[in-house]
Each structure stands twice: as C-alpha cells, then as structure tokens.
C-alpha cells in the first residue's frame, strides 16, 4: 500500500481558468476504466516541457517535441494510458500524428497545435481506432473542475491518484497552480516513468515558462528513484493559460517570478514524492540526504548510488540494519578522491558509521528501531565542502517483483 499517501479530494484541486479537462473510457487495455484524457487550452496559453532522455524515447515524445518546436502555439494535449506507443517505429509516429489530427479536427485547431502523450506497455501497436472513438466523449466531458478524473485517467500501476494545488497572490490577484502526475514503477532520472502536468493561470512568455519547468523538474522528478529504470515516455509539461488579471511576468528576477517559481516547485516536489510513496510494492519512503560535498553533482552521485541499490532497498523492506550496504554504495558511487575516514552516516538521528567503520556509539537495536519506521532519512555527511542534495526513494518488496512479472497479463 502507498506510504502515507491519500488520494486528493476533488475540491482540493483548484480549477485553472483557461484549461478544460475531459476523460473517457476508450478500452485501450482494460475495459471499465477511464484511460483517455484531453486537455483544451485557451488561445493565449503558453506551454513548456521537459522530456525523457532515454534514446529509445516513444513516438509521442518525438511528436510532442516536434509540435512544440513548430511554434504555432498549443491548443490541446491528449494522453492515453494502457499503451506506451514506444518501440513502435514509423507506424508509432504515424499513429501519434493521426491521434493529433483527430483531436485537431474536433477542437478546430491545427494538428501541430496538439501534443500527444502515452504510457503503458512498450513495443505494442497503439490502438488508434479506440483512441479516436473515445475522443468525442472527452470533448463532451470538458470542464475546468475535472482535475481528479484527469489524475485517475492517466494512472497505470498507480494505486493512488496524484494531484496538488497551491494558490499565491500576485498584484493583489490570486493565481492558481494545479498539477497531476502518474508514476509508480520504472522510476529514475532522467526523468522517470512518469507523466506530469502542471498548470497556472499566470501570464508568462514561453522562454520564462521553460526556465520554470526545468527548475521544477531538477528539484523534483529528477530527484526520485523507485527502481533505477528510466522510461521511454516521460514528460513534465507546464501550462500557463494567461487568463489571470495579474500583471504579466516578464522578468526572471522579479518578485512575481520568484513567487510563481516557488509555488510550481512545491507542487512538483509533492507530486514527485507522491510517485515514490506510491512506488510499486513500496512499504517505506526513504530520503537520502547527502551534505558536506564539494558540489551538488557529487552529492547527487552518491545519493543516487544509495537510492538505487537493490541491496540497500531490500534491507529496508526487511527492517534489517545491514547498513554496511549503504557504505558500499557510497564507496562505489564514483567520487574517486573521497576520504572515507571523514564520512559520517546517520539513520534518522542515529550515528551509524564514522572514521571508516561502525561508530563506537552505534547499537544494532537502535538501527532496527529506526528501520521499523515507514518514513526514514539516510543522512550522509562527507565533510569536504558546503554542497548538499537529496533524493527520494523507497524499499523493494516482494510485491514489486509480482507487479512487474505480470505487468502485461
């Protein structure tokens, strides 16, 4: 079950003026569930995004990048679950474009103004006919207060829908930031098996919006790992509908920009943490905090090594304080001049290791006590600088294997 994670209430997900959402049951993989989402944007909306760095990226990723680069403005996003349309060659590209063309026809816009997204099984043909048949129902269901249904429609192995809203005041006007995401397994930078959509009614040009989404992603979705696998389909999209009465944000150094940046970052971090808390088979949520490094890069390098170690993750599932596995991960992370004599390792507040080995004060029962918790902090102090970084991960349980062994069946 998810670790301290409850689904959002529909009323908690604030509408964003200028963005309509509609869902439908297209029967793409399984009958009887919402699996198709359509988002219709205001004409003045700007859109920016960050995509997977997997070289086998999916057809919808390629087409979405292509359509964004066309610079015609984005009027719609279409998302299906149940099929990733990845590893599908030229036919996959044709299918993604055909989906966009059908959306464009229904919404009276150009094909290049539609961005496609898919998630699900890799290397199977996209059932375009089912998508096309479901789109009119999406159009009929379009409304501003449909965020919870949207969050549910993009789920795959997720147990809990993921959505967050925050509101700030700019120039005396309330500005809304609402986001949803999906993801549970195949999660690791860059980025993860996740789709994320964050929207605001702020007025902001696309280049500044791109700065905001890149910053938010680096602070959130690029700091999570469930199983060390990076997907073919990841995307985080940031939409500014431009419908707010607040003054346009034109300066990245302005107070308004910094306020909006903080709100978007907070939404992104909460969504990213929700993905880890809902990690496939997860029973524990683990923060890996590395501090005292020479730079952020080496801190992240060590944090990722610990976070993705199957031996570390299985030990936490069993609440077995086999904590030498953490030292091993720190040691093989690739920081060649690391002085292990200066490294200190803590489990929550318990000092576990120092001066190259077990701390004299460490008691095994204290380690076991901490490992019984469902939220745990692994803190690594390098004592070689001022930089720090943190990564969020979870344990590995029997259920992770079961879920992924039978994912296609």
C-alpha positions as CSV (number, residue, x, y, z in Angstrom):
1,X,0.0,0.0,0.0
2,X,1.2,3.6,-0.6
3,X,3.3,5.1,2.2
4,X,1.3,7.8,4.0
5,X,-0.4,8.9,0.8
6,X,-4.1,9.5,0.3
7,X,-5.8,10.5,-2.9
8,X,-6.7,14.2,-3.3
9,X,-10.2,15.3,-2.8
10,X,-11.8,16.8,-6.0
11,X,-12.4,20.1,-4.2
12,X,-8.8,20.4,-3.2
13,X,-7.7,20.5,-6.9
14,X,-8.4,24.1,-7.9
15,X,-9.6,24.8,-11.4
16,X,-7.2,26.9,-13.6
17,X,-9.2,29.3,-15.8
18,X,-8.5,28.7,-19.4
19,X,-7.9,25.0,-19.2
20,X,-10.6,22.4,-19.7
21,X,-10.2,18.7,-19.0
22,X,-12.2,15.7,-20.2
23,X,-11.8,12.0,-19.8
24,X,-13.3,8.9,-21.4
25,X,-13.3,5.1,-21.3
26,X,-11.6,4.1,-24.5
27,X,-10.9,0.4,-23.6
28,X,-7.2,0.7,-24.6
29,X,-6.0,-2.1,-22.4
30,X,-8.7,-2.9,-19.9
31,X,-12.5,-2.2,-20.0
32,X,-14.3,-0.3,-17.4
33,X,-11.8,2.4,-16.6
34,X,-11.0,6.0,-17.6
35,X,-7.9,5.7,-19.8
36,X,-8.1,8.8,-22.1
37,X,-7.6,12.4,-21.2
38,X,-8.0,15.5,-23.3
39,X,-6.9,19.0,-22.2
40,X,-8.1,22.0,-24.1
41,X,-6.2,25.3,-23.7
42,X,-7.0,28.9,-24.1
43,X,-5.7,30.6,-27.2
44,X,-3.2,32.7,-25.3
45,X,-1.7,29.8,-23.4
46,X,2.0,29.1,-23.4
47,X,3.4,25.6,-22.9
48,X,6.9,24.3,-22.0
49,X,8.1,20.9,-21.2
50,X,10.9,18.5,-20.1
51,X,11.1,15.1,-21.7
52,X,12.8,11.7,-21.1
53,X,16.5,11.4,-22.1
54,X,16.1,7.7,-23.0
55,X,17.4,7.3,-26.5
56,X,14.6,4.9,-27.2
57,X,12.1,7.6,-26.5
58,X,8.5,6.9,-27.5
59,X,6.7,8.2,-30.7
60,X,4.5,10.6,-28.7
61,X,7.6,12.2,-27.2
62,X,9.1,12.7,-30.6
63,X,5.9,14.2,-32.0
64,X,5.3,16.4,-28.9
65,X,8.8,17.8,-29.3
66,X,8.3,18.4,-33.0
67,X,5.0,20.2,-32.5
68,X,6.3,22.3,-29.7
69,X,9.3,23.4,-31.9
70,X,6.8,24.3,-34.7
71,X,5.9,27.4,-32.6
72,X,2.3,27.5,-33.6
73,X,1.0,27.6,-30.0
74,X,-0.5,24.6,-28.2
75,X,-4.3,24.2,-28.0
76,X,-4.6,20.7,-26.7
77,X,-2.8,17.8,-25.0
78,X,-4.1,14.2,-25.4
79,X,-3.0,11.4,-23.0
80,X,-3.7,7.7,-23.1
81,X,-2.8,5.0,-20.7
82,X,-2.5,1.3,-21.3
83,X,-0.2,1.6,-24.3
84,X,3.2,3.5,-24.4
85,X,3.4,3.6,-28.3
86,X,7.2,3.1,-27.7
87,X,9.4,0.9,-29.7
88,X,6.9,1.0,-32.5
89,X,9.0,2.6,-35.3
90,X,7.5,4.6,-38.1
91,X,4.0,3.2,-37.5
92,X,4.1,4.6,-34.0
93,X,4.9,8.0,-35.3
94,X,2.1,7.8,-37.8
95,X,-0.3,6.7,-35.0
96,X,0.7,9.6,-32.7
97,X,0.2,12.1,-35.6
98,X,-3.1,10.5,-36.5
99,X,-4.3,11.0,-32.9
100,X,-3.3,14.6,-33.0
101,X,-5.1,15.1,-36.3
102,X,-8.3,13.7,-34.9
103,X,-8.1,16.0,-31.8
104,X,-7.4,19.0,-34.1
105,X,-10.5,18.2,-36.1
106,X,-12.7,18.0,-33.0
107,X,-11.3,21.2,-31.5
108,X,-10.9,23.2,-34.7
109,X,-7.2,23.8,-34.5
110,X,-4.1,22.6,-36.4
111,X,-2.5,19.2,-35.9
112,X,0.7,20.8,-34.9
113,X,-1.1,22.5,-32.0
114,X,-1.8,19.2,-30.3
115,X,0.7,17.4,-28.1
116,X,0.3,13.6,-27.7
117,X,1.4,11.6,-24.6
118,X,1.2,7.8,-24.0
119,X,2.0,5.5,-21.1
120,X,1.7,1.7,-20.7
121,X,3.2,-1.3,-22.4
122,X,6.2,-0.8,-24.6
123,X,6.6,-2.3,-28.1
124,X,2.9,-2.8,-28.9
125,X,1.0,-1.0,-31.5
126,X,-1.2,1.9,-30.4
127,X,-4.9,1.0,-30.9
128,X,-5.6,4.3,-32.7
129,X,-9.2,3.3,-33.5
130,X,-10.1,3.1,-29.8
131,X,-8.5,6.4,-29.1
132,X,-10.4,8.1,-31.9
133,X,-13.6,6.5,-30.8
134,X,-13.1,7.8,-27.3
135,X,-12.2,11.4,-28.1
136,X,-15.8,12.7,-28.6
137,X,-16.6,11.6,-25.1
138,X,-13.6,13.5,-23.9
139,X,-14.8,16.6,-25.7
140,X,-18.3,16.2,-24.2
141,X,-16.8,15.9,-20.7
142,X,-14.5,19.0,-20.9
143,X,-14.7,21.3,-17.9
144,X,-12.4,23.3,-15.6
145,X,-13.1,21.3,-12.4
146,X,-12.2,17.9,-13.7
147,X,-8.7,17.5,-12.3
148,X,-9.4,14.5,-10.2
149,X,-10.9,12.5,-13.0
150,X,-7.9,13.6,-15.1
151,X,-5.5,12.3,-12.5
152,X,-7.2,9.0,-12.4
153,X,-7.4,8.6,-16.2
154,X,-3.6,8.7,-16.6
155,X,-2.8,6.0,-13.9
156,X,-1.1,2.7,-14.8
157,X,0.1,0.7,-11.9
158,X,-0.5,3.6,-9.6
159,X,-2.7,2.8,-6.6
160,X,-3.5,6.4,-5.7
161,X,-4.2,9.4,-8.0
162,X,-1.8,12.2,-7.5
163,X,-2.8,15.9,-7.6
164,X,-1.8,19.1,-5.8
165,X,-2.9,22.7,-5.8
166,X,-1.4,25.9,-4.5
167,X,-2.5,29.5,-4.7
168,X,-0.4,32.6,-4.4
169,X,-1.2,36.3,-4.6
170,X,0.4,38.5,-7.3
171,X,-0.5,42.2,-7.6
172,X,-3.5,41.6,-5.3
173,X,-4.8,38.8,-7.5
174,X,-5.0,35.1,-6.6
175,X,-3.0,33.0,-9.0
176,X,-3.6,29.2,-9.1
177,X,-1.1,26.4,-9.7
178,X,-2.6,22.9,-10.0
179,X,-0.8,19.7,-11.1
180,X,-1.3,16.0,-11.6
181,X,1.1,13.2,-12.2
182,X,1.3,9.4,-12.7
183,X,4.0,7.0,-11.9
184,X,4.8,4.1,-9.7
185,X,7.5,1.9,-11.3
186,X,10.3,2.3,-13.8
187,X,11.2,5.5,-11.9
188,X,14.7,7.1,-12.1
189,X,16.2,10.2,-13.6
190,X,16.4,11.4,-16.2
191,X,13.4,11.5,-15.8
192,X,11.3,8.6,-14.6
193,X,8.3,6.6,-15.8
194,X,6.1,9.5,-15.1
195,X,3.8,12.0,-16.8
196,X,3.2,15.3,-15.1
197,X,1.0,18.2,-16.0
198,X,1.1,21.5,-14.0
199,X,-1.0,24.5,-15.0
200,X,-1.3,28.1,-13.8
201,X,-3.4,31.0,-15.0
202,X,-0.4,33.3,-14.8
203,X,0.6,35.4,-17.8
204,X,4.2,34.5,-18.7
205,X,6.1,34.1,-22.0
206,X,7.3,30.6,-23.2
207,X,11.0,31.2,-22.6
208,X,10.5,32.1,-18.9
209,X,8.0,29.2,-18.6
210,X,10.7,26.8,-19.9
211,X,13.0,28.1,-17.2
212,X,10.3,27.4,-14.6
213,X,9.6,23.8,-15.7
214,X,13.3,23.0,-16.0
215,X,14.0,24.3,-12.5
216,X,10.9,22.5,-11.1
217,X,11.9,19.2,-12.7
218,X,15.5,19.4,-11.4
219,X,14.2,19.9,-7.9
220,X,11.6,17.1,-8.0
221,X,11.2,14.5,-10.7
222,X,14.9,14.4,-11.3
223,X,15.4,13.6,-7.6
224,X,13.4,10.4,-7.3
225,X,14.1,6.7,-7.9
226,X,11.9,3.7,-7.3
227,X,13.9,1.0,-9.2
228,X,16.7,2.7,-11.2
229,X,15.0,2.4,-14.6
230,X,14.4,5.4,-16.8
231,X,11.4,5.2,-19.1
232,X,10.8,5.9,-22.8
233,X,7.8,8.1,-22.3
234,X,8.5,10.6,-19.5
235,X,7.3,14.2,-19.8
236,X,6.6,17.1,-17.4
237,X,4.5,19.8,-19.0
238,X,3.9,23.3,-17.6
239,X,1.0,25.3,-19.0
240,X,0.3,29.0,-18.4
241,X,-3.2,29.8,-19.6
242,X,-2.6,33.5,-19.5
243,X,-6.1,34.2,-18.1
244,X,-5.1,35.8,-14.8
245,X,-5.8,39.5,-14.1
246,X,-2.3,39.8,-12.5
247,X,0.4,41.7,-14.4
248,X,2.3,39.6,-17.0
249,X,5.6,38.2,-15.6
250,X,8.3,39.3,-17.9
251,X,11.4,39.4,-15.6
252,X,13.0,36.3,-14.1
253,X,14.4,38.5,-11.3
254,X,11.0,39.9,-10.3
255,X,9.3,39.1,-7.1
256,X,6.3,37.7,-9.0
257,X,8.5,35.3,-11.0
258,X,10.2,34.1,-7.8
259,X,6.9,33.6,-6.1
260,X,5.5,31.6,-9.0
261,X,8.7,29.6,-9.3
262,X,8.4,28.6,-5.6
263,X,4.8,27.6,-6.0
264,X,5.4,25.5,-9.1
265,X,8.5,23.9,-7.4
266,X,6.4,23.0,-4.4
267,X,3.7,21.4,-6.5
268,X,6.3,19.4,-8.5
269,X,8.1,18.2,-5.4
270,X,4.9,17.0,-3.7
271,X,3.9,15.2,-6.9
272,X,7.3,13.6,-7.3
273,X,7.3,12.4,-3.6
274,X,3.8,11.0,-4.2
275,X,5.2,8.9,-7.0
276,X,7.8,7.4,-4.6
277,X,5.2,6.9,-1.8
278,X,3.1,5.0,-4.4
279,X,6.1,3.1,-5.7
280,X,5.3,-0.4,-6.9
281,X,5.2,-2.6,-3.8
282,X,6.6,0.2,-1.6
283,X,6.3,0.0,2.2
284,X,8.8,2.7,3.2
285,X,9.6,6.2,2.0
286,X,13.3,7.0,2.2
287,X,15.0,10.4,2.0
288,X,18.7,10.1,1.1
289,X,20.3,13.3,2.2
290,X,24.0,13.9,1.3
291,X,25.7,17.0,2.7
292,X,29.2,18.5,3.1
293,X,30.1,17.8,-0.5
294,X,32.3,19.9,-2.8
295,X,29.5,20.3,-5.3
296,X,25.9,19.3,-5.8
297,X,26.8,16.9,-8.6
298,X,28.9,14.7,-6.3
299,X,26.3,14.8,-3.6
300,X,23.6,13.6,-6.1
301,X,26.0,11.0,-7.4
302,X,26.3,9.4,-4.0
303,X,22.6,9.9,-3.2
304,X,21.6,8.1,-6.4
305,X,24.0,5.2,-5.7
306,X,22.4,4.6,-2.3
307,X,18.9,5.2,-3.6
308,X,19.1,2.7,-6.5
309,X,20.9,-0.1,-4.7
310,X,18.8,-3.3,-4.6
311,X,20.7,-4.5,-1.6
312,X,20.0,-1.3,0.4
313,X,16.3,-1.3,-0.7
314,X,15.7,-4.9,0.3
315,X,17.4,-4.4,3.7
316,X,15.0,-1.6,4.4
317,X,12.0,-3.7,3.3
318,X,13.0,-6.4,5.9
319,X,13.9,-3.8,8.5
320,X,17.3,-5.5,8.7
321,X,20.0,-2.9,9.7
322,X,22.6,-4.4,7.3
323,X,23.9,-0.9,6.9
324,X,27.3,-1.8,5.5
325,X,25.4,-1.9,2.2
326,X,25.0,1.9,2.4
327,X,28.7,2.3,2.9
328,X,29.4,0.1,0.0
329,X,27.1,2.2,-2.2
330,X,28.8,5.4,-1.1
331,X,32.1,3.8,-1.9
332,X,31.2,2.7,-5.4
333,X,29.4,5.9,-6.4
334,X,32.4,7.1,-8.3
335,X,33.8,10.0,-6.2
336,X,37.4,8.9,-6.6
337,X,39.1,11.1,-4.0
338,X,36.5,10.6,-1.3
339,X,38.2,10.3,2.2
340,X,36.1,7.6,3.9
341,X,37.7,8.4,7.2
342,X,35.7,11.7,7.2
343,X,32.4,10.3,6.1
344,X,29.6,10.0,8.8
345,X,26.4,8.0,8.2
346,X,23.2,8.6,10.1
347,X,19.9,6.7,10.1
348,X,17.5,9.4,11.2
349,X,19.2,10.8,14.3
350,X,21.3,7.6,14.9
351,X,25.0,7.8,14.1
352,X,25.8,4.6,12.4
353,X,29.3,4.9,10.9
354,X,32.3,7.3,11.2
355,X,36.1,7.1,10.7
356,X,35.8,4.4,8.1
357,X,33.7,2.0,10.1
358,X,30.9,1.4,12.7
359,X,30.5,4.2,15.2
360,X,31.5,3.3,18.7
361,X,28.2,4.6,20.0
362,X,26.1,2.6,17.5
363,X,23.8,-0.1,18.8
364,X,22.1,-2.5,16.4
365,X,18.8,-2.3,18.2
366,X,18.8,1.5,17.5
367,X,19.2,0.8,13.8
368,X,16.5,-1.7,13.8
369,X,14.2,0.7,15.7
370,X,14.6,3.3,13.0
371,X,14.1,0.8,10.2
372,X,10.7,-0.1,11.5
373,X,9.5,3.4,10.6
374,X,7.7,4.0,7.3
375,X,9.4,7.4,6.7
376,X,13.2,7.2,7.1
377,X,16.1,9.6,6.5
378,X,19.6,8.3,5.4
379,X,22.0,11.1,6.1
380,X,25.5,11.1,4.7
381,X,28.0,13.8,5.8
382,X,31.0,13.9,3.5
383,X,32.9,16.7,5.4
384,X,34.6,18.1,2.3
385,X,32.6,21.2,1.4
386,X,29.3,23.1,1.7
387,X,27.2,21.5,-1.1
388,X,24.2,19.2,-0.4
389,X,21.5,17.3,-2.3
390,X,18.7,14.9,-1.5
391,X,16.9,12.1,-3.4
392,X,13.7,10.3,-2.5
393,X,13.3,6.6,-2.9
394,X,11.5,3.6,-1.5
395,X,12.2,0.0,-0.5
396,X,12.0,-3.2,-2.6
397,X,9.3,-5.7,-1.6
398,X,8.0,-9.0,-2.9
399,X,5.1,-7.1,-4.5
400,X,7.5,-5.1,-6.8
401,X,8.5,-8.4,-8.4
402,X,4.9,-9.7,-8.6
403,X,3.7,-6.4,-10.2
404,X,6.4,-6.3,-12.9
405,X,6.4,-10.0,-13.5
406,X,2.8,-9.9,-14.6
407,X,2.6,-6.3,-16.0
408,X,1.4,-7.4,-19.5
409,X,-1.1,-10.0,-18.3
